[in-house]
Amino acid sequence: MRAVVIHAHFYQPAREDPWLGTVPPEPSASPWRDWNHRISAECYAPNASARLLGEDGRVWRIVNNYRSLSFNVGPTLHAWLALHQPEVEARIRDSDRGNAIAQAYHHIILPLAPDRDINTQVLWGAEDFRFRFGRPPAGMWLPEMAVDLRTLDEMAKVGIQFVLLSPHQCAAVRPPDGTWRDTPKGARLDATRPYRVELPSGRTIAVFFHQESLSREMAFGTLLDNGDRLAESLLKNLPDDGEDRILVVATDGETFGHHHRFGEMALARAFEVLSKIPGIHLESPGAFLKSSPPAWEARIHENTSWSCPHGVERWKFDCGCRTGGEPGWHQRWREPLRKALDRLRDALDERFEKECGRLALDPWDLRNRSVVLSFGAEPAKQWIRENLRNLADADRKVLLCLLESQRLRMAMYTSCAWFFNDVAGLETRLVLGFALRALELGAGGLESAIGKRFLEDLAAARGNRQDLPDGKAVLEKAVLPKSRRMEDIAASSAILGQEGAFFAYDVSRTEQVLKGGELSLRLGDMAVTDRRTGMSWKGSHAVLSAGGLDDTCRLSPNGSNDREALRQKFFRGSLEQLTEFLERAFPLGPWGIDSLPPEQRDDLARARSRKAELNCLRKAMEIVDDHRRLIVQLNAIGAPLPPFLASAASFSVQETLDETVRNAPDALELLQADSLLESILEDAHSMGLKPELSLLAPRLVDELARLFREAAKGGILEPLKKALKAIERADSLSIELPLPPLQESFWEVLARKDFPGSPVLDELAGRLGFSAQR
């Protein structure tokens, strides 16, 4: 057998705000909301629907690259995809035919971790994989390929059969019945066969060594500029000597589309070329092992990785590895940062062990099994019922806090915090956020003795920036201001008027509203519960607003019995008297809109602005109605409209059209000749206006996708006739429909080999950019 394996390591660190539980907006990812959304649009989604082009440069086929790849999806990324990009996640999951492998959970450098953390990270990675893919993993990705025998033994213990490593991580090999041969820095290593590694426990694990130069050229060179050249390069490095051979190349999955634009197309083309060559198999390492188990043995260089030539020093010392930065910058902060986190870890572990001991629970077994808490609300509830049902409510909440603290204290070792140039980098801020929240939940926060010592330790992690000179400054200035107490969550939800699910919390509230002119006062009782820990806050709230964006919230933890007095102050007293009374009755606060999470603050500002805009638009519509005849006649004779009247007419018509599009139950009906949309456009034309129709495009894409699915499912032409008519009408109105989603849904029709041919099918295919050679 001659097998080719292209392995893609898909991974993003956990970017969630540890207090809110969601990824905050990241302006640097613009025009997308955050980097996860951006990379998904550029890589994860395109690889599920990669275009193969015909000789005419148009789309010939659409393929799912995940079916041909060997790949892993990091658990933190997979959880995000399942929540925010479920269609993409489903296509990834459905593509598994044994070619998906697991990953150690938090992407920490395992050789630098204590034994019990290695144990948990490997178990969590395997269990997360089982939850996502419905089967046990055969292989597991080592974060940064950082390896030692302890880690390999833990993997073998949970049933992992193989890992991928770099050639320079091999120390020596031995053929069957032969002697050991050194392979210094990968020299004299035949990387086209699997090897067996004997482990201290007596277990074994198979290792595939990837082809390093090809992998590097694929990631950082020009190999992805052309899929045919990629296929040719792979074949040149795969021996044809009659033995079973496997060529493995491995790189970050984001290479295909995010790092290299259209890289997914080159990958798809390479797979297409390779699949047609007799004797070449696009195989997974696990499948290759079944037919060709390793006959050779290997010894590994412990404490090595694929991204640091010094071993694993990049994640604990200033070894010289860096990604740029200013001239003269150093990375001496790496060692004290790790030491600070290590000391915090030990203190949190001691508290965790103590509380579990008090309740006669095995702390590390409980932690290992608690990965289910990350699988969603229902699995988490069931796990709590099954594992903590015999505990008192207070003890259960304490344990859930400590388990969340343990999850975050493992996440604070995410490898990217040490990978880059400065202690003030975004990645380091992220792990310090995890550390701070773990400290709050597990040891009382920064005011505790453990917290004060943690700050002292961080002060030794001196970086390169004057504004954030060390780890302590980074935590205090860049991380701590984003932390949130339960009262902060309560105040934010009260200002926004939110009930039910609010970030990682559940909010219940009763409320009455007092109004007088622009002044309003919302009073009520509320309860906020953290779904992760069960901890709650109960009390009363008062939100005073005088219009605009000056909302002020105050809270009382004991409730308020002075509602009638408040009514009197509101309706009969001065604003100053009312404010003073609120300060006494609701002693916590105040919170304004500047205390809201940024995205919710901006949403509130847009909602208030929209309300004001609608008031203006109503007046503009009245003006246009009063002067419609004049506007039409001025346009008819070519006379210019007065600027104010022209603006009023333009705003009025656009709002009428947008509202019609938003409220239409069926967007396709708007394209009919006698539709309300047609009437609005005729009215606009009579006034010399050309309103924007872009709001209609996404509605039409959804409706057309529905028609294509209907046609594909039933093998019938009638939905395609409706779709073609709609596309022609959209063209006549200059509505630009985005091609990629239409191509992907229409491909379901073309992929049916038994679909009846017709001029309608051919016309649609041509309009949507498909090749006539398909």
N, C-alpha and C positions, 0 to 999 in steps of 0.2 A: 504494500500500500504506500502511495505517495500522498501525503496530506499537507494541506496548507491551512494554517490557523492565523487569522488576524484578530488579536484580542484588544478590545476597547475597554478601558477602565473609566467608566462614567461616574463622576463624583462631584459633589459640591458639599462644602462644610455646612453644618447646621447654622443658618443665619438668623434663626428666630430670636427675637427679643426674649430673654429668659423670664421677664415679668409678664409680658403680654402673650407670649406663645405664638406670635406671628412674625413674619419677615417684614421689617420696616421698609418704607420706600428708600431707594438708593439712587439719588440723582445722577450719579456717575454712569448708571445703566441706561440713561435716557436714549431714545424715547420710550423705552419700556419702564415698567414700574420698578423693577429690581433686577439684579443680575440673574436670578434663577429664571425669571420670565424671559429675559433676553437670550440666555444660552439655550433655553428650551426652544425658542423661536428659530434660533440659528443652527441648532444641532439636534436636540432630542427629537423634535417633531420632523424635521427634514429626513432624518435617517429612518423614520418609520414610513416615509413616502418619498423615496429617492427617485429622481428622474433619470431614465436612460434615454439618450437622444438617438434619433435615426440619422441617416446620412444627410438628410435635409435640414438638420439642426433643430428639428421639432421633437416633441415628446413621443417616444416609441413605446415605452413601458414605464410603469411606476412599481417600484419594488420596496420591500421592507428589509433594509440592511440587517436588522437585528436577527433575522432568520439565518443569515450566513456568517455573522460574526460569532466569535467567542466573546462574551462580555460579562462584566459585573456592573451593577448599579448600587452605589453606596447606599446604605440604609437611610441616612439622613436625606439624601436626594430622593430616594424612592418614596419615602413618606410624603415629601413635598409634592412630587408628581401626582401621587394618588389623590391628594387633596385639591390641587390647583390645576392640574393638566390630566384629568382622568382618562381622556381618549388616548392621549399619548402613552400614558402608563399602561392602559389596557393592551395597546398594540405591542408594547415591549414585553409585557407578561405573556401574551398569547403567542409570541414568536419563539418562546422557549421550547426546544426539542432536545434538551440536555446540554445545550451550549451556554446557558447562563450559569455563572458561579457566584458564590457568596463573597462578602467582604467583612473583615473584622470591623466591628460596629462603628466606632467613632473616628477612625482614621488617625489613631495615635501611633507613635513609634513604639511598637510592642517590645523590642529588646530593652528599652529604657523603662519599662513598666514593671511593677512588682508582679509576682506570680498570680495573685488572685485577680488583678486587673486583666492580665492576659487571659485567664480563664473566663472571666465575664465577657470580655470583648469578643472572644472566639465563639462562646456559646450564644451571645446575643446576635452576632452576625449570622450564625447558622439558623437560629430560630426565626429571625426576621426573614431570611430567605425562604424558609419553610412556609411562613405565613403568606408571603407574597406569591410564591410560585407553586405552592402545594406539594412540594417534594423536598427531600433532604438534599443538600448540596454535595456534589462530588468534589468540587474544587473551591478554594478560597483565595481571594486576593489579599496579599500582605500590603498594608499601607506603606507607600514609598518602597515597596519590596524589602523593607527592613526585616532582617531575619536573624534568629538564633535557634538553637536546638530546643530550648524551652517552649518557644512559640510553636515550632513544628510538632512537638510532642502533644501540646494541647489540641492542635488541629486534628492530629491523627486520633486522639482520644475521642473526639466527637464525630468521627467517621469521615473526616476530610481525606480524600485519596491523593490529591495532587495540589501543587502550587506552581507558580511561575516565578522564575528568578532571572537575573542578568548573568551572562557568562563570567564576569569578573568575580561573582559571588561563589564560584566553584573553586575549591582548593585542590581537589584531586579526584581522579576517576579510576575505576578498576573494571576491566572487562571480565566476563565469566571465566572463572578458573585462572585469572591472571593476577598481575601485581599492580599495586597502586602507582599511578602516574600523576605527578604534579601538573597543575594547569594554572601557572602564575598569570593573574589578571585575565583569565579566560583563554590564554594561549594553549594551543593543542587540544582544545575542547571541541568535540563534535556535538554541536547543538542541534543536530537533526535526529536525535534519539532521546527518549526519556531515561531518567536515572532513578535508582532507588537509594534513599537515604535511610540508614539505620539510626534509630533514635535511642536515647538513654534508657527508655522504658522497655525496649525490646520491640516496640512498634516500628513500622516503616511508613514512609510517605514517598510518593513519586514527585520528581521535579522535572519541569520542562524549562530549558534555558532559551530565552528568546534571542533572535538574531539581532545583535545590538546595533550594528551600523545601519542596517535596513530600517530598524525601528526609529533610530535617530533621524535618518533622512526623511522618513515619513512624517515625523513630528515637527522637525525644524528646517527641513530642506524643501526641495521642489518635487518630491516624488508624487505628491497628490495633485500636481498640475495636470497630469494625464493618466487616466485609468489604465490604458493599454501599457504604458511604461511601467506602472506599478505592478501589473500582472507579470510583465516580462522580467522585472527585477526579482520578483519572488521566485519565479521558475528557475532563474539562473542559479539561485542559491539552494535549490533542492536537488540533492544527488539522485541519479537514476542508475543505481548499481545492483538492483534486484533485491535489496533489503527493504524492510519497512522503514520509511523515513517520514519525519514530520518537521515542517518548517514553521516556527512560531515567531511572529512579530507582535510587539505589544506597545501600546501608547495610550495616552489619555484619550478617552472617547471624544472629548470636546475638540480634539484635533479635526474631526470630520465635520466641518461646517462652521464652527465657532472660531477656532484658530486659523483654519484655512477655509475661506469662503468657497462654497461648492465642493468641499472635500467629500461630502457624502455622495456626490455624483461620480467622482473619480473612484470611490470605493465600490459603488454599485457596478460601474463599468468593469473594474478589475474582477469582481465576483462573476460577472457575466462571461468574461473571457475565460477565466479559469474553469468555470463549470462546463465548458464545451470541450475541454482538452481531455482526451481519453487517458484514463489512469490517474487523473488528479482528483482528489477528494477534498471538498471544503468541509473539514471535519472539526469536531470539538476535541480538546485534549482527553476528556473523559471517555469518549467513544473510541479514540485511538488506543487508550490503555486497555480497553476490553479485548481488543484483537491483538495488541502488541504490548504486553506487560514488560516493564523494564528488565533487561538482562544485565545491564551494567549498573555499578554502584557509583555513588558520588559522595564526597565530603564537602561541606559548605564552609565558606569563610563566615564565621559568626560575626554579628554586629556590623553587617554591611547593608548597603541599600543601593537603589538604582540611581539616586539623584545626588549623592554626595560621595566623591572619590575618597574621602577620608573615613568612610564607614558610616556611623550615625552621629558624627560630631556636629553636623549642621544643626541638630536639635538640642545641643547642650553647650557648645563652645563657639568661639569666634574662629572657625576653621579656615576662613577665607572664601567659603561659598556664599554667594550673594546674587541678587538679581538686578543690581544697578545702584541707584541712590546717588547722593552728592559725593564729589571728590572728598576723600578724607573720612568718610563715614566708616564706623566700625560696627561690629556685632558682638561686642564684649558683654552686652546686656543679656545674651542668651543664657549664660550659666546662672547668674543670680535670679533670673526670671524662673527658671526651672526649679531652683532650690526653694524659692518662695512658695511655688505651687506645691512642691513636695512636702514642705512643712505644714502647709494648710491641709493637704490631703491626709497626712498622718493624724492631725488633730480631729478632722471630720470623721475619719475611720474609727478613732477611739470613742468618740461620742456615739457613733452608730453601733459599735459593738456593745457598749455599755447599755444602751436602751434595749437592744435586742436580747441581751443577757437578762435584763430585768423581766422581760416577758417570755423567757425560756424559748427564744427563737434563734435559729442559726443565721447570723447576719448575712453571710456570703452566699449561702444557699438561697435565702430569700431574695437577695439582690439579683442573683443569676436568673431566678424565675420571674422577676418583675419586669422583664423586657416587654411583657404583654401590655403593660400600662402605656406603651407607646403605639399600640396597634389601633387605637381609636376608642371612642366612648364606651361602646357596648362590650368589647373584649376586656377593657379596663374594669368596668363595673363587675363583670362576672369574676374576674381574677380577685378582686377585693372581697367579693362574697365568699369565694372558695378558700381564700388564704388568710383573711383577717376577720372572719365572721365572729370568732370567739372573743375578740378584744372589746374592751370598753370603747365608747366613742372617742374619748379624749386620747386614749392610747393609739387607736387606729389613725387618728389625724397626725399624731406625732410621728408614727412610723411612715406614713405617706409623705410627710415633709422630709424625713430623713432619706427615703428612697429617691425622692426628687433631687435632694441634695447630692446623693451619690451619683445619679445620672449626670448631673451638671458637673460634678467634680471630675468625672471621667472625660466629659466633653471639653473641659478646660485644658486638656492635653492635645487637642486637635493640632496636627502637625504644622499647618500653615502659619501658626503663630510665631514659629521660629524660622520659617523658610525665607522670609523677606528681609528688609534692610534695617528697620528701626523698630524700637519698642513701642513707638506711637502709631505704628501701622494699623490699618483697619482690622487685619486678622488678629493682631494681639489685643486690640480693644475688645474684639468679640470674645476671646477666651477669658479676658479679665471680667467681662460681664457675667459669664458662666460662673467664674470663681466667686464673684461678689454675691450672686444669688445663692450659690451653694452654701456660702458662709452665713447668709441671712437665715436660710432654712435649717442649717445644721448646727450652728454654733452662736447664734445671737447677733450676727452682723458686725460692722466695723467698730462698734462701741465695746464689744467684748474684748477680753484679754487676747483671744486668738486673733480677732480682727485687727487690733492695734499692732500686734506682732507681725501680721501679714503686711500691713502698711510699711512698717520698718524694713521688712525684707525686700519689699518692692522698691524702696528708695535706693537700694544698692544696684538695681538694674538700670544703670545710667545709659541713656541713648545719645542721640545726635542733634535733637532739636531744642532750641532755646525755650520755645513756648511749652513744650512737654518734655522736660529733660530726663525724666526717669519714670519707672513703672508706677510709683506712688502718684506722681502728677497726672499720669495718664488715667489712672483709676479715679482720682478725685475730680479731675476737670472734664474728662471725656466720657466716663462711664457712669459715675455716681449720679450726675444730674438726670440720667435716663431711668434710674431705678424708680420703682413705684410701690408704695404701701397699699394696703387694702383700702385705706381712706382715699387715696388718690384715684383708685379705680372707681370707688363709689361716687366721688365728685365728678369724674369724667362722664360716667354713665348718666348722672343726674343732669348735667349741663346739656348733654346730647339727647336726653329724653329716651334713653335706651332701656329696653327690658329684654328678658330672655338671655340668649347667648351673647356675651360681650367679650370678645377675645377669648381667653381661657377661663372665663368666669361666667357664672349664672347670676342674673340680677332680677329680683322681684321688687315691685314698688307699687304703693298706692299714692295717689297724688290729687290735690285740688289746685285749681288755678285761680288767682285773683288778678283782674285786669282793670286798669284805669288809664285810658289814653294809650300812650306808648309804653307806659310802665306795666310790668307784669311780675307776679310773684308766684312761683310754684312751690308748694309745700307738700311734704309727704313722709311716709315711713318706707324704709328700704332694707333689703338684705342682699349682700354680695357674697357668693361662695366660689372659692377656687376649685375648679373641677379636678385639678391635679392632686390637691392635698386635702380637700374637704374643709379647709379653714374658711371661716366666714366672718363678716363684719355686719352688725345690725345697728340701725340708728335712724335718725331723721335727717332730712335735707331741706334746704331752702335755696332756691335759685332766683335771684333778682335780676331783672333785665329792664333797661330803660330804652331799648331799641338799639339798632346797630349790632355791634359785637362786644358789648360791655357786660355780658353775663357774669354774675358773681355767685359762686356757690359756697354755702357754709353748711357744716354738719354738726350734729349732736349725737354722741354715742348713747345717750340715755333717753332719746326721744324728746319730744317737746309737748308740753301740756298747755302752752300759751297760745293756742291757735286763735281763740277769740280776741285776745289782746292784739295779736298780730293783724287780724282783720281791721281792728279799730285804727291801729297805726297806719295801715296801708291806705285806708279810705279817708282818714281824717287828719292824720299827722303829716309832718313834713318828711321829705326824703331823708333828711339828716336824722330825724327822730326814728324813722323806720330802720335805717342802717344801724344806729346804736342799739336798738332793741334786738335786731338780728344777731349782732355780735355777742350779746349776753345770752340769748336763747340758744344759739348755735355756735359754741365756742371754738370749733375746729375750722380753720380756713384763714383767709378766703382762697378760693381757686377761681381763676379766670380762664378764658379760652386759650391763653398761652400755655396752660398746664395740660391741655389735651394732647394726645398723641398726634404728631404732625399731620398724618393723613386725615384723621377725623377733624382736626382743626380746619384744614383746608376744605374738607367736604362741607362743614358747617358754614364756612365763609361763602362757598359757592352757592349753598342753599339760600342763605340770606340775600346774597347778590341777585340770585335768580328771582326771588320774591320781589325785590325792588324792581328788577328788570320787567317782570310781568306787569307791575303797576304802570310803568312807563309805556309798555307796549299797548296796554288797554287804552291809554290816552292817545297813543299814536294811531291806533285803529279808529278811534272816534274822529280824529282829525282827518284821516284818509276818507272815511265814510262821508264826512261833511263836504269834502272837496273832490270826491272821486270824478265827477263829471268834468271839472276843470282840469284835473291831472290827465285824463284820457284825451281831452281835446288839445291840450298843450303838446302831448306826445304826437298826436295825429298831424299837427302842423310843423313838427320839428322844433318847437320852442323849448328852451331849457326850463326845467323845473327849478323853483327856488330851492336852495340847498336843504333847508329844514324840511320842506315838504317832500323832497326826494328821499331824504333819510327816513322820514316817517313812513312813506309808502314802501320802501325797501324792507324796513324792519317788520312792518305789518304783514306783508305778503309772505316773507320768509317764516315768520312765526306761525302763520296759518298753515303753511305747507308742512312745516316740521311737526306740528301738532297732529295734522292729518296722518302723516306717516307713522308717528308713534302710536296712534290709537287704532290704526287699521288692523282688523283681525287677520286679514290675508293680504300680504304685500302684492301678490300677483294681480289681485283685483284692481289695484291702483293703476295698473298699466292698461286697463281696458279703455277703449275709445271714449266711453261715456262716463268715466269715473269722476269722482270728486277731485282727484288730482288734475285731471284734464281741465276741469272748470277753473281751478286755481291758476293753472299755467296760462290759460286763455286770458284770465283777468290780469295776470301779471304782464302778459305781452301787450295788452291794450294800454298799459301804463308805461311801456318801454322798459320793463324790468325782466331780468333773467335770474330767478332764484336758484340757489344751490340745492342740488338733489342728492348730495353725498350721503345724507342720513338714510336714504332708501337702499343704498348698496348692500349693507350687511343683512338687512331684512330679505332682500332678493336672493342673496347667497344661501341663506338658510332654506328658503322656499325651493330654490333650484336643487339644492342637495337632497331635499325630501323627494322631489320628483325623480331624481336620478336613482335614489335608493328604491323607490317604488317600481321603477322600470327594471332595475337589476333583479329585484326579488321575484317579480312576476314574469320577466322576459317579455314585456309588452312595450309597444311603441307609443301609445297614447300619451303617457307622461312626458316623453321626449318631445312630442309635438308641442305640448304646452310650454315646455322649457325653451324650445327654439323660438317660439313666438315671443316669449318674455325677453329673451336675450336680444332679439332684433329690436323690440320696442325700447329696451334700455339703451341700446346703441343709438337709436334715433333721438333719444333725450340726452345723449352725451353722459350717461351714467357709467362711470368706470367701475367695472366689477373686477375684484381681485382674482387673478387666474388660479393661483395655487390651490385654494380650497375647492374651487369648482373642478379643477383637474382631478383632484383626489377622489371626489365623490363620483365624477363621471367615469373614472377608471373602473369602478365597480361594475358598470355596464359593459365596458370594453373587455374586461377580464373574463366575462362569460363567453366561452367559446361557442355556445349554442344560441347566442343572441341573434335574432334575424337581422340580416343586413338591409339597409334602406338608405335612400337619399337623406332622410332626416338625421340618421345616425352619422353619416359622413359629414353633413353640414355642421352638426354640433361638434364633432371631433375637430374639424378644421378651425372653427371659431375659437375653440378652447386650446388651440396650440398643439394638437396631436398630429403626428406624422402620418402621411398617407401610406407609409410603408408598414404600418403597425400589423 
